[in-house]
């Protein structure tokens, strides 16, 4: 193996840690799904159809798409930088849509708990969209700034490099999650 730059070594180490984290998350997700299946059948599947039920099902099962794409990116060697970009965009947008819908469920539930008073509903709507709009805008900026250089990575003779970003605007990566932070406390 040729001499590797410290940034490539650090990036590959980061990719390995990310791979471990994704598989640990997958194991926890499957475990959680199995132990809550009985309650889900009782309280969701046997209930009447409603907006909340549809949103729950979308959020609950869209995770499969996110997990499948993550596993594909981690296990399959990419064919091109453009396939890495496409997969990264798909994963990022699936995650963003899932978070958006989960926050919508929480906002609707809070509105119901507060007895749907007009002022509180208006406040919650404004709050929701004040978080949503910047998150989607900066997510768009981020996914359009990610780049991959597979040729230089493949020349390193590393057994499995997967989709390792070689360029992105890091500050854009943090902004969408910072926008969501106030809703997660």
PyMOL commands that set and color helices and strands:
alter all, ss='L'
color gray80, all
select helices_A, chain A and resi 6-45+51-75+81-113+118-145+150-154+170-184
alter helices_A, ss='H'
color red, helices_A
select strands_A, chain A and resi 147-148+165-167
alter strands_A, ss='S'
color yellow, strands_A
deselect
rebuild
show_as cartoon
